[in-house]
Amino acid sequence: MNRILSVIVGLTICTLIGYSNASEKQMTMKVRVKANGNTTVFELNSSPAAGDLYAQLPLSITVENYSNNEKIFYPPKKLNTADTPPADGGRAGTLAYYAPWGDVVMFYRGFSSSPGLYELGHVTSGGAHIPEMSGTIQVEKGSAP
């Protein structure tokens, strides 16, 4: 009887530990971008590339204009795009990674899909500030203040 009870307790503990670890892995990753006195928040997806970006934070980095619909910056290390969904285009507020150049893209208008463009997440607040970003920006882990 004691042996059966020990097995049941052991299995229960293993299940609880596994549940706790799964909950931690499913934690939402948010990125806060501060520029020109404004804050924009992105919620990242669970892709390897998004995790790689998150692991490099915080960053103080230069943002650049590109085209008429996006701002870009270059993280110090390339992101792993294996099992990362393509950015199929269209939605303003998309955070993406353009693997051929190694830049992170913040779209403030619609866009077309492109080979090598991967989705990292979407804006949750402050998306109207993206077109105004310039100079050095702060990219940090976290949520809206």
Secondary structure as UniProt FT lines:
FT   HELIX           2..25
FT   STRAND          30..35
FT   TURN            36..37
FT   STRAND          38..44
FT   HELIX           48..55
FT   STRAND          59..62
FT   STRAND          64..66
FT   TURN            67..69
FT   STRAND          70..73
FT   TURN            82..83
FT   TURN            92..93
FT   STRAND          94..98
FT   TURN            99..102
FT   STRAND          103..107
FT   TURN            115..116
FT   STRAND          117..125
FT   HELIX           127..132
FT   STRAND          136..141
//
